């Protein structure tokens, strides 16, 4: 709606159409308002005046979306938006739908014990028009709010090496604390970036979606396709390069959905046992590929979750994904 409100989705629509004079058809309106409806409390609140008249449309929309923990970007055909929050995997990439010519490039960005051990977030309180700060410490891998006790004392104590964030556009304490907590929790995880080449399945994912990717270099991971089903015992096309025992399996169904991880037991090099009611087989005609699986330890299962950051279609029908 273009009526006066303090909604981040309304702010994006108003800024794009009324300030910059552009068409609302470019915006992902359905996704914007679905996100708006799903955000609790004041976390979708936006009330900010842009002072820089030279601010670009990209910068303005980015500031508005960022306050609501969202990312918005132009893809060439319109805008896409997603929120940084827990999401289920939308697709699975493994040895059966990753190009054999894929040259995976991996880089790491993460926190270590000598690095940032908390967050110091700056925001502007509209009640006094002054900048205030929210502090969170990472203690034994847990994000903890630093509560001011008076006389310069905090419980727990302030982080010694905080990561500084200036949350431009934030005007509620709830938003400031929510974002500081999110960023503090992210410090506990090593974050990988991965460039990989997928087959045509890569066209089905969009920026911001979570996907599961079986990395060739990972330890304690194997993937492939189901060739036979006997109750809860599954036969695999590929040999299972893991020592028989208890692991976890994630798998795909006939509609592109993903399930798991669920417990499984490797019986031998071509058989495992698991409860996979949505598994299916190829028939050589209408269904060319059966259920695809990834078997790993629980730790490695968590390590193969990524967010799609970008995708490019290639002339040979493959898709390059930046995860």
N, C-alpha and C positions, 0 to 999 in steps of 0.2 A: 504494500500500500504506500501511496505517496502522502498520506495524511501525517500530521505531526506525531512522532512517536520516539521512543528511545530504544528501538530494536536495531540490532546490528544489520539484519537483513534489509530492513527498511532504509537504513543509512546507506547501504551499498546501492540500492535501487535509486534512491534520491540523488546521491552523488553522481552516479553514472548518467542518469537521464536529465536531471535538472541543472547540475553544475557543468557537466561536460557535454551535454546535449547529444548523447549517444543513444542507440536503440536498446531497449530492454530485452530485445530478442537475443542479444549477445550473452545475456546473463543466465546462469543455471538457476532460474527462479524456484523451480520445484525443490531442488536440493537445498537451496539457501533457507527456504522456509521450513523444510523438514528438519534441518539442523536447528533452526530457531526454536521449533516446537519441542525438540528433544532436550534442550539445555535447561537445567533447573535454575531456580532462583534468579539472581541478578547477573548470571554469567554471560547472558546475551545482551546486557545493557550497553548502550553506546551513546555518549553525549560529549562531543568534542568539536571544537572549532578549528579548522585548518587555517593557520596564520600565513603560511607560505603560498602566495598566489601562483608561484611557478611550479607548485607540486603537480606531478604528472598523474594521470588516471591510475596507472599501475601502482604508484606510491600510495595514493589515497585509498584505493580499494585494499591494498595490502595492510595498511594501518588499521582499518575498520575490521577486517577479517581476523587479524592477529590478536586483537583484544578478546575475541571470542574463541581463541585457540584454533583458528581456521587458517588454511592456506588457499589462496585463490590465484589462478594463473590463466593466461590466454594460450590456447592451443593452436590457433590459426583458424579455427572454425567457430570459436566462442570460448567462454570461460568455463573452467572446472573449479569446484570447491570441495574441500573435505575438512573434517575436524580432527585434530590430534587427540584421539581417544582410543580406548580398547575396541578392536574390531576383529571379527572372525575372518580367517583366510578366504579370499574370493576365488583363488585358483592355486593349483599345485604344478610346479615345474620340476621335472626329474629326468632320468636318463631316457625316457620315451618321448619327451616333447621339448628337450633342449637340443639344439642343433649340434651335430657331431663336429662341426667346424667352429663351435663356440670357443672363443678365447677369453676365459673369465679373468677379469681384472678386479682385485680386491684391495681395499685400503681400510685402515682402521682409524677411528677417532673415539677415544674413550678416556675415562678418568682413572688415574692410578693414585696410590696413597699419597704421593708427593704433589698431586695436582689439586684442583678445586675440591673443597670438602663442604661446600654449601652454596647457597644462593643469597644474594642481596639484590632485591628488586625495588626499583624506584617507580613511584606512581604519584599522581597529583590529586589530592583530596579537594573536591569542589566545595566542601563546607568551609574551608579556610583558605582555599586557593594556594595551598602550600604543598611542596613535595614532601612525601613521607616514604618510609622504607619498610619493607617486609623482609625478615631474615629467616632462613631455614638452614639447618645443619644436617649433614649426612652422617649419621652415627650408626656404625656397624651395618651399613647398607640400607638404613631406614631413614626416610625424610622426616625431620622433626622440626616443628615450628619453635622459634626462639621467642619466648615470652618475656616482655620487659617487666622487671621487678622493681624498678626505681633505682636511683643513685648510680646509674650507668651499668646495672647488673642485669643479666639475662639468664634464663633457664630454658634449655641448656645454653652454654656460653656461645657467643657468636662464632661462626666459622672463621678460621684463621686465613684461609685462602678462598674467599667466596668468588663465585662467578657473577659478575655485575650485569644486570638487565635493566634497561630503561623501557618500561612498557608504555609507550606513547599512546594516548587515547584512553587509557584505563582510568575510570573514575569511581570505582567501588572497591572497598576493602575485600569483598568476597572474590572479585576477579583477581586482585593482586595476590591473595593468599593461594587461590586455586592454581594460578600460573607458577608461582614460586615453588609450590609443592610438586607440580608436574616436572619442572626443570630440575629440581633437586633429586627426584627419583630417577631421572634420566642419567644423572651422574654415576649411578651405581652400575650402569651397564656399559660394556664396550660396544660401541656402535660401528658396524661395518657398512661400507658401501661396496656394491657389487655391480659390475657390468657383465651382462650375459646375453646370449643370442638364443631366442626361443623359436620354435616352429610356429605355425599359424595360430596356435592357442594364445600366443602373446597378444594378438589383436583384441582378445576378449577382455583384457584388463584395462583399467584407467588409472590415471595418476591419483595417488592417495589411497588406493586399495592395498590391503595386506595380502601378501602371497606367501606360499611356502616354497622354498627352493632348496633342492638337494644338491649341495655343493660337492663337486668331485673331490675336493681336497679334504673334506671333513673326515675325521676319524669316527669309527663306530656308526657308519651310515651306509645303507645300500638301498637301491631303488630298482624298479622294473615294472613288469606287467603280469597280471594273473592269467594263467592259461587253463586252469581247471579248478573247479570248486566241488568239494565233497563235504557237505555239512559246514563245519567250522574249520576244515583243513583246506589250505589253499596251495596250489601248485604254481610255481613261477617259471616264466620264460628264462629269466636270468638266474645265474647262480647267486646264492646269497653269501656274500663274502664276510660273514660274521660267525663267530663261534656260537654253536647252539646254546640256547638259554633264553632268558626272559628279556624282552625289549618292548618298544612301543611302535605302533604302526599308524601312519596317516594314509588315507586312500581317497580315490575319486569315485564318483558314481557316473551313471550314464548321461547326466545332465550338466556335467561340469562342476558339480558341487564337491566340496571336500569335507572329510570327516576325520576325527582323531585329534591328537594321538590317543590310542587306546592300547591296553596291554596286549602283547602277543608273545608266543613262544616259538622260537625257531627249532624245527625238528631235525632238518638236515639241509643240504645245500640247495634244495629246490622245494621245500615244504615248510609252511609255518601254520600255527594254529591261532585263531583270533575270532572275535565276534564282529563280523562285518556284514550286516544284513543288506547293505546297499551295494555290495560288490556285484559285478556282472562280467560276462565274457563277450569277446568279439565273435561275430558270426561269419565274417568274411564277406558280407554283403553290405547291409545298411549300417552295421557297426564294425568298423575296421580296427578298433582298439578296445581291449578290455580294461578292467579296473587297473589303474596305476597306483603303486604303493611306494611309500618311503618307510623303511624300518631303521630305527636308531635307538640310542639311549634317550632317556627323558631330557637330559641336558642338551644333547645335540638337536633334539626336536625343537626346543625353545630357540636354539641358535640359528635355525634355518627359516625363521620368520623375518620378512622384509616388507617395507613399504615401497610401492612403485613411485619413483621420483620422476621418471620420464620414459617415453617409448618412441622409437622411430621405426617405421616400416621400411624394409629393404626391398630392392628390386627382385631378389630371388625368392620372395615370399616369406622370408624369416623376419623376425622382429627383434630389434636390439632394445633391451630393457636396462634402465639404470635403477638399481634397487638400493 
